[in-house]
Amino acid sequence: MEPVTLRTPRLILRAPVPGDIDALTAACQDPEIPRWTTVPSPYTSEDAAQFVRLCEQSWEDGSQAAWTIIADDTLVGAIGLHRITPHPAGGDAEIGYWTAAPARGRGYLSEAAHVVLDWGFTDLGLIRIGWRAVVGNVPSARSARALGFRYEGMSRQALPGPRGRDDGWVAGLLRDDDRSPVPWPVDLGGDDPL
């Protein structure tokens, strides 16, 4: 599969390139990114170079579609559809994302995720896109719920990562789902209206 560039009014989503290595390395120094993802810690420029190579290979073999999120010529995050599994009855994939610390709270992730979900359901013909996160990753859960994902449960020790295995929250979105947020039966903190 050829890499695809997606655009929103404020963002460009494009496949990671070697020119992103320094920005990826800098963003992944934020301890919140490796805390909740499989990003190594400490994160080096070689880790970023390996990520760029992996993304290129994954686009080629169709197993993943990953993008850097660019706003005003600055890398503000990364997002991807992982474990893309085609099927005659409609395929599935899993969404993953992170946002660089200085870019949080600006709506970039939601904006990027909407076009990624649309692309996955329309261009790839996916029927289902899943989401998983380490239990306690409230920012990711809030984002997933805001995108319309339906909470499906908690999987014990389901998420292997650099620290070992973590329990994981699981949610899913079907192509024909109404993407309006619905309540989740987990505490997402604060004065959350849902």
Secondary structure, 3 states (H helix, E strand, C coil): CCCCCEECCCEEEECCCHHHHHHHHHHCCCCHHHHHCCCCCCCCHHHHHHHHHHHHHHHHHCCCEEEEEEECCEEEEEEEEEEEECCCCCEEEEEEEEECHHHCCCCHHHHHHHHHHHHHHHCCCEEEEEEEEECCCHHHHHHHHHCCCEEEEEEEEEEEECCEEEEEEEEEEECCCCCCCCCCCCCCCCCCCC
